[in-house]
Amino acid sequence: MGSMKSQQRWGGLLVNGGLLLLVLTWTIPTFGLFVSSFRSREAIQSSGWWNIFPHRAFETVEVINPADLGLDATGPMVIDGVETNFEELRETGITTPDGKYYRWVGNRRIGRIEVQEESWTVDWDFSLENYRQVLSGKEFEYERPDGTVEVIPGDDFVSAFLNSLAVAVPATVIPILVAAFAAYGFAWMRFPGRRLLFIMVVALLVVPLQIALVPILKDFRTLAINGTFLAMWLAHTGFGLPLATYLLFNYISQLPRETLESAFIDGASHFTVFRRLILPLSVPALASFAIFQFLWVWNDYLVALIFLGGNPETKVITQRLADIIGSRGNDWHLLTAGAFLTMLLPLIVFFGLQRFFVRGLLAGSVKG
């Protein structure tokens, strides 16, 4: 008995430890992205986000003119008992026995020596400038450390955010409604070819969407709808319908038969049963697929690139984020702010519907 309890205890510790490790694996990078989005360009390029925690680092405490110490950059030099030369002092610097760090900044003729000491410090230099630049289409003046001013165009994520919303919401609602009708028909209606049609729908799950892009693009160009939101709605509806129909069929087919038969006896039509009974009872399954579909559409880049193209007026948020990477790959301060804005709405949708998530995924897995 004691051995069984010990095994259960160790099993629980392993499971909880694995879950904790998995949570940390996902949470720590997300937290780092969030912190970096509020840091300046210089801070991101010179140090990691973890410097917001107390740590030991070298800070400049004094700037010395080499002439005041009688140092000659053309020959050997001695600083606090440490022999060195110009090349070593400028490239790597030296550390004296008392813990001070000396480094030459500049050239042989015009230069200075910075004296640094190691001490406990934190980097809490946060600002909202990254978000202002990402969210606004206006130009920003950026002052470099040397005093020069650089004019940087804004990224205007607001229009891209609204475009993504205009694509994601209809591309989530339309396939769910169509799939709900189809799932009800396959589950509770009898018509010729029902099994064959359902097998064909399920078979579409194994067809990669990439092989359908070119034929669909040709059809959309013939219909003159390529480059519009309608093309995105139709494409995502077609790609999402097989899985949506399969998941909703598993749920709807397990609903109590007695409830539906009572409605039919009372004279209810199929549409009335679907609207009054099926939809309210299928909320968990509908919400769980809505999470999946919304995340797929919101984070989609390939389909948007194919069917929307490069028109700035219709670019979605993933395309604008790719523009930041492509045009200014070194501006990590903007990339982190844009990435976190991209994550914000999907997180809200997921946490808002998470109570339906597990119930919808387990639908139809057990009977009775």
C-alpha positions in Angstrom: 0.0 0.0 0.0 2.8 2.4 1.0 4.7 1.5 -2.2 1.6 2.3 -4.4 1.2 5.7 -2.7 4.9 6.5 -3.2 4.6 5.6 -6.9 1.5 7.8 -7.2 3.3 10.7 -5.4 6.3 10.4 -7.7 4.1 10.1 -10.8 2.2 13.3 -9.7 5.5 15.1 -9.2 6.8 14.1 -12.7 3.5 15.2 -14.3 3.4 18.5 -12.5 7.1 19.1 -13.1 6.7 18.4 -16.8 3.7 20.8 -17.0 5.6 23.5 -15.1 8.6 23.1 -17.5 6.2 23.3 -20.5 4.5 26.5 -19.1 7.9 28.1 -18.4 9.1 27.2 -21.9 6.3 29.2 -23.4 5.9 31.9 -20.8 9.5 33.1 -20.5 10.0 34.0 -24.2 6.6 35.7 -24.2 7.5 37.8 -21.1 10.9 38.6 -22.7 9.1 39.8 -25.8 6.8 41.9 -23.7 9.6 43.6 -21.8 11.7 44.2 -25.0 8.8 46.0 -26.6 9.2 48.8 -24.0 13.0 49.1 -24.3 14.9 51.5 -26.5 16.9 50.6 -29.6 20.2 51.0 -27.9 19.1 48.9 -24.9 18.0 46.0 -27.1 21.1 46.1 -29.2 23.5 46.3 -26.3 21.9 44.0 -23.6 19.3 41.3 -23.0 15.8 41.8 -21.6 16.8 40.0 -18.4 18.8 43.0 -17.4 15.6 44.3 -15.8 16.5 42.1 -12.9 19.2 43.1 -10.5 22.6 42.1 -11.9 26.2 43.1 -11.7 27.5 45.2 -14.6 30.3 47.6 -15.4 29.4 51.3 -15.3 31.5 54.3 -16.3 32.6 56.2 -13.2 35.3 58.4 -14.7 36.6 59.6 -18.0 40.4 60.4 -18.2 42.5 62.3 -20.7 45.4 60.0 -21.5 47.8 63.0 -21.4 46.9 63.6 -17.8 48.3 60.2 -16.9 51.3 60.7 -19.2 50.4 57.9 -21.5 51.9 57.6 -25.0 49.7 55.7 -27.5 52.7 54.8 -29.6 54.5 52.7 -27.0 54.0 50.6 -23.9 51.8 52.0 -21.2 51.4 51.3 -17.5 48.0 51.9 -15.7 47.8 51.1 -12.0 50.6 48.6 -12.2 49.3 46.8 -15.3 51.4 46.9 -18.5 49.5 47.3 -21.7 49.5 48.9 -25.1 47.2 50.9 -27.3 45.8 48.0 -29.3 45.0 45.9 -26.2 43.6 48.9 -24.4 41.2 49.8 -27.3 40.1 46.3 -28.3 39.6 44.4 -25.1 40.5 46.8 -22.3 42.3 45.8 -19.1 41.2 45.1 -15.5 43.4 46.3 -12.7 43.9 44.4 -9.4 41.5 46.7 -7.6 38.7 45.6 -10.0 38.6 48.7 -12.2 38.2 48.3 -15.9 40.1 50.7 -18.3 39.4 51.0 -22.0 40.6 53.4 -24.7 37.9 55.1 -26.8 38.9 56.9 -30.0 42.1 56.9 -32.0 45.7 57.4 -31.1 45.7 61.2 -31.4 42.3 62.0 -30.1 40.9 59.6 -27.5 39.9 59.1 -23.9 40.1 56.4 -21.3 36.9 55.3 -19.7 37.1 53.9 -16.2 34.4 51.4 -15.2 33.5 49.7 -12.0 31.3 46.6 -11.5 28.2 47.2 -9.3 24.7 46.1 -8.9 22.2 47.7 -11.3 18.9 47.3 -13.1 17.8 48.5 -16.5 14.3 50.0 -16.1 14.5 52.5 -18.9 11.1 51.8 -20.4 9.0 54.0 -22.8 6.0 53.8 -25.2 8.0 55.1 -28.2 8.1 51.7 -29.9 4.3 51.4 -29.8 3.8 55.0 -30.9 6.0 54.4 -33.9 4.4 51.1 -34.8 0.8 52.3 -34.3 1.2 55.6 -36.2 1.8 56.2 -39.8 3.6 59.5 -39.1 7.3 60.1 -39.3 9.4 60.0 -36.2 12.6 61.8 -35.4 15.1 59.6 -33.7 18.1 61.2 -32.0 21.2 59.1 -32.0 23.7 59.0 -29.0 26.1 61.1 -31.0 23.5 63.9 -31.4 22.5 63.3 -35.0 18.8 63.1 -35.9 17.3 60.4 -38.1 13.8 60.6 -39.6 12.0 57.2 -39.6 8.6 56.6 -41.2 5.9 55.1 -38.9 4.6 51.6 -39.6 0.8 52.3 -39.3 -0.2 49.0 -37.7 -3.7 50.4 -37.0 -4.9 50.0 -40.6 -3.3 46.5 -40.9 -5.0 45.6 -37.6 -8.4 46.6 -38.9 -7.7 44.8 -42.2 -6.9 41.6 -40.2 -10.0 42.0 -38.2 -12.1 42.5 -41.4 -10.6 39.2 -42.7 -10.6 37.1 -39.6 -14.1 37.7 -38.3 -16.1 36.8 -41.4 -13.5 34.0 -42.2 -14.3 32.5 -38.8 -18.1 33.0 -38.7 -18.9 31.8 -42.3 -17.2 28.4 -42.2 -18.7 27.7 -38.7 -22.2 28.4 -39.9 -21.8 26.4 -43.1 -20.2 23.5 -41.3 -22.9 23.5 -38.6 -25.6 23.1 -41.3 -23.6 20.4 -43.0 -22.9 18.6 -39.8 -26.5 18.6 -38.8 -27.5 17.3 -42.2 -24.9 14.4 -42.1 -25.9 13.6 -38.5 -29.7 13.8 -38.5 -31.0 13.9 -42.1 -31.4 10.9 -44.4 -30.7 11.5 -48.1 -29.0 9.6 -50.9 -25.2 9.7 -51.0 -24.9 10.9 -47.4 -22.1 8.5 -46.4 -20.2 9.1 -49.7 -20.4 12.9 -49.3 -19.2 12.7 -45.7 -16.3 10.5 -46.6 -15.3 13.0 -49.3 -15.4 15.8 -46.8 -13.2 13.9 -44.4 -10.8 13.0 -47.2 -10.3 16.7 -47.9 -8.5 16.9 -44.5 -5.4 15.2 -45.9 -5.2 17.5 -48.9 -2.5 20.2 -48.4 -3.8 23.7 -49.0 -0.6 24.7 -50.8 -1.6 22.6 -53.9 -4.9 24.4 -54.2 -3.5 27.9 -54.1 -2.6 28.2 -57.8 -5.9 26.8 -59.2 -7.9 29.0 -56.8 -5.8 32.0 -57.7 -6.6 31.5 -61.4 -10.3 31.2 -60.6 -10.3 34.3 -58.5 -8.5 36.3 -61.3 -11.2 35.1 -63.7 -13.9 36.3 -61.3 -12.0 39.6 -60.8 -12.1 39.2 -57.0 -8.4 38.6 -56.4 -6.9 41.2 -54.1 -10.1 41.7 -52.1 -11.3 40.6 -48.7 -14.0 38.5 -50.4 -11.2 36.3 -51.9 -9.8 35.8 -48.4 -13.2 34.9 -47.0 -13.9 32.3 -49.6 -10.4 30.8 -49.4 -10.4 30.5 -45.6 -13.9 29.2 -45.7 -13.0 26.4 -48.2 -9.8 25.5 -46.3 -11.6 25.4 -42.9 -14.8 23.6 -43.8 -13.6 20.0 -43.8 -12.2 20.1 -40.2 -15.1 22.2 -39.0 -17.7 19.8 -40.5 -15.9 16.8 -39.0 -15.6 18.2 -35.5 -19.1 19.5 -35.4 -20.5 16.2 -36.8 -18.9 14.3 -33.9 -20.6 16.6 -31.4 -24.0 17.0 -33.0 -24.4 13.3 -33.7 -24.0 12.6 -30.0 -26.8 14.9 -28.9 -29.8 13.2 -27.2 -32.1 11.7 -29.8 -35.1 11.9 -27.6 -34.9 15.7 -27.5 -34.9 16.0 -31.2 -37.6 13.4 -31.8 -39.8 15.3 -29.3 -39.4 18.5 -31.3 -40.2 16.7 -34.6 -43.4 15.2 -33.0 -44.4 18.7 -32.0 -44.2 19.7 -35.6 -40.9 21.5 -35.7 -39.0 21.6 -39.0 -35.4 20.8 -39.5 -34.5 24.5 -39.6 -36.4 25.2 -36.4 -34.7 22.2 -34.7 -31.3 23.5 -35.9 -31.9 27.0 -34.8 -33.7 26.4 -31.5 -31.9 23.2 -30.3 -28.7 22.4 -32.2 -27.0 25.8 -32.1 -27.6 26.4 -28.4 -26.5 22.9 -27.4 -23.4 23.0 -29.7 -21.9 26.2 -28.2 -18.8 24.3 -26.8 -18.0 22.7 -30.1 -18.7 25.9 -32.0 -16.5 28.0 -29.6 -13.6 25.5 -29.7 -13.5 25.5 -33.5 -13.9 29.3 -33.5 -10.6 29.5 -31.5 -8.8 27.3 -34.0 -10.1 29.1 -37.1 -9.6 32.6 -35.7 -6.0 31.8 -34.8 -5.3 30.2 -38.2 -6.7 33.2 -40.1 -5.2 35.9 -37.8 -1.7 34.4 -38.0 -1.9 33.5 -41.7 0.7 35.0 -44.0 0.8 32.7 -47.0 -2.9 32.9 -48.1 -2.9 36.7 -47.5 0.3 37.1 -49.6 -1.3 35.0 -52.5 -4.8 36.5 -52.6 -4.2 40.0 -51.3 -0.9 40.7 -52.8 1.2 43.7 -51.9 -1.5 46.4 -51.9 -0.7 48.6 -48.9 -4.4 49.4 -48.4 -5.4 45.7 -47.9 -2.3 44.4 -46.1 -3.0 42.4 -43.0 -1.0 42.5 -39.8 1.2 39.6 -40.6 2.3 41.3 -43.9 3.1 44.5 -42.0 5.1 42.6 -39.5 7.0 40.9 -42.4 7.7 44.4 -43.8 9.4 45.4 -40.6 11.6 42.3 -40.7 12.4 42.8 -44.4 13.0 46.6 -44.5 14.5 47.2 -41.1 15.7 43.8 -39.8 17.9 45.4 -37.2 15.1 47.4 -35.5 14.3 44.8 -33.0 12.6 47.4 -30.7 9.9 47.8 -33.4 9.7 44.1 -34.2 9.0 43.2 -30.6 6.3 45.9 -30.3 4.6 44.8 -33.5 4.8 41.1 -32.6 3.2 41.7 -29.2 0.4 43.7 -30.8 -0.1 40.8 -33.2 -0.5 38.4 -30.2 -2.8 40.6 -28.2 -6.2 39.9 -29.8 -5.7 36.1 -30.2 -4.8 35.9 -26.5 -8.0 37.8 -25.7 -10.1 35.4 -27.9 -8.5 32.3 -26.4 -8.9 33.3 -22.8 -12.4 34.5 -23.5 -13.5 31.2 -24.9 -11.2 28.8 -23.1 -14.0 27.4 -20.8 -15.6 25.9 -24.0 -12.3 24.6 -25.4 -11.8 21.3 -23.6 -15.6 20.5 -23.7 -15.6 21.1 -27.4 -12.5 19.0 -28.0 -13.8 16.0 -26.0 -17.2 16.1 -27.7 -18.1 12.7 -29.0 -15.2 11.0 -27.3 -17.4 9.1 -24.8 -20.9 7.8 -24.9 -23.5 7.6 -22.2 
